[in-house]
Each structure stands twice: as structure tokens, then as C-alpha cells.
Amino acid sequence: MVEAITATYVQQDADWAITVSGHGKELTARAPGIIAARDRADQLVEELGGEGRNTVVHLINGSALDFTSTYMTARLTLPKLPPLEVPPPGSVPKQQTAEKADEKPAKAVEKKPALPTGKQLPKAVEEAKPVAEPAPEVESKAPAKPARA
């Protein structure tokens, strides 16, 4: 008979206390957030062992629905980011102007590094070849097929 493993979560300030019980054993741990707590519960279930796949019931306040709601809300909620500052049209942010000023002297000095003697291409390859004119079309010996109407 398959025995269900129970993972119980209790929030303590910002952390979560996890108790995993099953197969006559009980393991406890703490994690900083419900997502980390769920991952830690999986690790505790592996430590409990058991044959084959284990069925795990995750509970908050004795309710699997409360756990699912809390966990999915945490998984699907985007992190809070500071609002994006959009500069007025026609202005350039200070950061971009400083980057451009740093780049200009570097580009003026940039040259291709000299290749070692064994790695240099022959002069014939290095010089640009003029584009050749296309060859005239050669007539085909096969007669043209009449178009079908």
C-alpha cells in the first residue's frame, strides 16, 4: 500500500518552517520564501526515501488549496521593479553621452593588428579583385518546347 507523505508549511516572519512526515519518519527545515520552501520539501522527501514514486500532499493551515494558492501566487507574481524613467524627446541620457565620449578616441586609434609571418595571406588574395562581367549565355542544343494552351 502506498503511504502519502505530508509536507506542512508554517510561515514564521519572512521564512517558512517545513515539516515532512511519512514512512514513520519526520524531517524539518526552514527556507526563505515559499518557493524555496517547496524546493526544500522535495529534498526532504528524497531523504525519507521509500519505494517507487512518492505521493506528497503539501499543506498550509491544513489545506492543500491554501498551499497551491500561496505557491502559485508566488510563482506567477513578477518582482517589483522601480518605474522606468523615460527622458523627454530630443534629450540624450547622461550615461549614453559619457559612453560615446569614451568610445570616440578608442575608435580613432583602432587599427588592424599585424599578422605573424606564417599567418599572412598572399598579396594576390589580400588585394581586392575587380568584379568580373557575367559570361554570355550559351545557347542550348535542345529545341524549345512549345507552350501548352
N, C-alpha and C positions, 0 to 999 in steps of 0.2 A: 504494500500500500504506500502511496506517495504522501509524504507529510509536507504540508505547506510551511514555508519559512516566513516569519513575520519580521518586517523591518518597521520599527516605530521611531518617529521623529518628534522631538520636542525642541521648540525654539527657546534659546537662552541668550537674550540680548541679540547680537548680530550673528551668533553662532548657532549651530544645530547639534543637539545630542542625538546620537543614533544608537538604538539597541536592536540587534539582530538575534532572533532566537529560533531554534529549530534543531532537530536531531539530538535533543537532550542537552544542548549547549546554549549559552547566551554570551554574546560579544558586544562590547560597547566602544564607541568612538565619538569624536567631535569633529565638526567641519565648519568652515566659514562661509555659509550660504547653502541654500537648498540644493543647488546643482552639484556642488562639491560633496554635500552630504549623501546624495543619491549615488554618486560615484563611489564614495567610501563604503556605502552599504553593499554595493556589488562586490567590493573587495572582501568584506566581512563574510558574505555568503560563500565566496570561494574558500575562505578559511574554514568554514563549517564543513565543507565537503559534502558528501552524500553521493549516492549513485545516480548517474544519468543527469537529466535536466532537473533543476530545482524550480518549484513554483514559489515565487516570492510575492507576498502581499505587503505593500507599502502603506503605512497608516500615519495620519496626523490627527490627533484628538480622536483616535479610534475609527477614523473614516478614510477609506481609500479614495473617495470622491474629493475630500479636502486635500489629500496629498496630491492627487492628479491636478486639481485646480491650482494649487500653490506652485507646483513644479512647472506646469505648462506656462503659467503666467511669467515665471522667472525666465524660462527658455525663450519665450516669444517677445519679451519686452526688450526694446532697444535701449542701450545705455544712454544716459543723459549726457548730451554734448553741449558745449557753450554755443550760443547763437552765432551764426555765420555773419561776419561783418562784410557788407558789400560796399565798396568805395563808390563815390558818385561818378557818373560818366565823365570820361575825359581825364580823370586823375590816375596816377600810377602809384601803387603802394610803395612805401619807402623801402621795403625789403627787396622788391624787384629792381629798383634803381641802384641799390647798393650791389646787388649781384651783377648787374650789367656793367657797372664801373669796374668791378674786379675782373670781369671776363675780357674786356677790350684789350688791355695791354698783353694779356697772355696770347690772344689770337694774332696780334701783330707780330709777335716774336716766333710763333709756331712755324717750324719747317720740318720737312720730312727727314727722319734720321738716315744717315748713310748706311747702306747695307754692307756687311762684310764681303770681302772679295769673292768668296765662293758662292755667295747668295745673289750676286748681281745678275741682272738679265743682260743678254747680248744687246748691243746698240740697235740692231735691226728690230728687236722686239720692243725696246723702250720708246723708239720714235713712233709717232702716230702715223699710220698708213693712210693714204688718201682713199676715199670711198670709191670702189670700182663701179663702173657703169654696168647695169644688168646686161647679160648676154642676149642677143636677139633670139626670138622664139624659133625653134626648129619645127619645120612642118612635119606633121605626122604622115606616115605612109598609108595608114588605114583610111579608107573613104569615110566621109561623114555620114552618119545615119540620118535618114530623113525624119522629120518631126512627125509625130502621130497627131491626127486630127480628131 
